Amino acid sequence: MTKQQANWSPYDNNGGSCVAIAGADYCVIAADTRMSTGYNILTREYSKICKLADKCVMASSGFQADVKALQKQLAARHLIYQHQHNKQMSCPAMAQLLSNTLYYKRFFPYYSFNVLGGLDNEGKGCVFTYDAVGSYEKVGYSSQGSGSTLITPFLDNQLKSPSPLLLPAQDAVTPLGEAEAIDLIKTVFASASERDIYTGDKIEIVVVNADGIRREYMELRKD
Amino acid sequence: MFRNQYDTDVTTWSPAGRLFQVEYAMEAVKQGSAAIGLRSKTHIVLGCVNKANSELSSHQKKIFKVDDHIGVAIAGLTADGRVLSRYMRNECINYSFTYESPLPVGRLVVQLADKAQVCTQRSWKRPYGVGLLVAGLDESGAHLYYNCPSGNYFEYQAFAIGSRSQAAKTYLERRFESFTDASRDDLVKDALMAIRETLQGETLKSSVCTIAVVGVGEPFHILDQATVQQMIDAFEIVGEQEGPAAAAGQEASAEPEAEQGGAAAGEGVAPMDI
């Protein structure tokens, strides 16, 4: 008598990669726009990036239905926060909220691999990286999704900051300028789309700085 | 209204078919400081008088943003109003979440009215002691509703509630026909004039009143003091037709409402921002 197996899964992986890089006074968040299932492409123009607050943007790869549900939850909670506090949520506050929201579903998780990017209360760039159940960490840069294994080593090579355990405390944010960080993102996605079949079509790049939020696109390989 | 043997609880009818507790709740609305609302085809303006308990305290918040397309001004027991605003905000958020579209105002006021009605038919509850002027924009246009403690609601072109609201109502009755096609700024001016009527002699300053606007292409927001003071100054000068601008506080001889335009010495109680 063999153990009964499920004949369907509530989850699917829609693929794609997300990257975020924090700078001294800016933050760049990028994701490709391909949505796939198995070996098929569902659409070449799907946005994985969501603006959660004035200075806080989230990119998520994984199961996009769960990602959409997660984004809606956070947006509703942000509205409540605004009504109660009369101001927008800061990026670190949103980071904690995201972590709590994910852990709330610890035993039926959101299949969503998130990077949160934005400016903290002092205007410095910050990036938070998550697993599916809400474990998170503030870092200088991060990558999630199907291309992350190709992207992260490259970012480590270019951006690796000294260990946070060192004294005196060193900043995790990159000394790179905004334009250079965007160039790096474009390079990194171009490389990832060469070898990762789930990454390609287009990159959506969102830049958060003191002037507000700006969006750019770049074409990638369609194969 | 005098005390009688049928007014002890809300579940007792009087022989004349009245629920006295509900009527007493409506009295509470009349005791609160004034709130007014008026609407055109595309905009709704809410205004209220800021009354503070003492020189030292701040005034109570009487206008609440409920959603981008809905706001509410209250008169009466502001604590009850605060609780109802929280309910309204929740309903809007839940509706948006489920239907990805804004809650139609007409639906919200019915829910509010039903909530109020429950309190008129339970022996362990009391009616809400607050009247709400709900201003909202939806697909069917601009709307202004009045919800009262009895559980009734009415739609209005313009209305005023609270103490000395009759003066404002008289002004609005005179002018309401011009509201439908009025411009946004004219609507705000009319709101300020209506508030001035309820002040009955007191100077109209931006520290004494709060104005909020919602309209097509304009999400609900409370105007900041500087903007309001500017508008007061602007129509003061035009309305009074006095010689030089009233910066130094020139009194008009016959007018009961003598105004001082934005004088630096004009101190009102500072409103709390939250």
Chai-1 contact restraints between the chains, C-beta under 6 A:
chainA,res_idxA,chainB,res_idxB,connection_type,confidence,min_distance_angstrom,max_distance_angstrom,comment,restraint_id
A,K72,B,F97,contact,1.0,0.0,6.0,A-B,restraint_1
A,A76,B,I93,contact,1.0,0.0,6.0,A-B,restraint_2
A,A76,B,F97,contact,1.0,0.0,6.0,A-B,restraint_3
A,L79,B,I93,contact,1.0,0.0,6.0,A-B,restraint_4
A,H83,B,R89,contact,1.0,0.0,6.0,A-B,restraint_5
A,N86,B,I274,contact,1.0,0.0,6.0,A-B,restraint_6
